[in-house]
Amino acid sequence: MPTETQRRCPDCGVAMERVTPVTSVDGEVLRLRTDEPKKGILGSLGLKETVQPYGYVCPECGLVRFYVDADGES
């Protein structure tokens, strides 16, 4: 899991709370597909890399933002 990063709401200026988005169907952690091919044989078959976004919610106004690690790994 990535290191905690302090995120502040751009509207309220308060610290945002980190949440983990999950799918409603089976409770799996949400993943985003990138345009980067997977490494190895899976990439040669056309499969793409995925990254895990992390959500941050403002406790004051309810703003939600999603971020991924800058290095794209998770």
Phi, psi and omega in degrees: 000140182294160177294141178299133176241132178285119177247139179243143179293128179290340180270317186257335182081005180267162179293135179270149180266134181280137177226157177252114179289137177230159178281153181276341185285308185230006177076010178290152177291136181295137178231148176245133179273133178261178175272356180282132177290148174297158178282153174077207186294328180296323177293322179292340177272359176097003179284146183254156176292156173233154177230154180258118176279151174243138181262151174228132183240134175279124180288347181270307187250349178085006177301136178241134175228145177248140179225153170239161177301143180300327180278356176077004180257150174200000000 
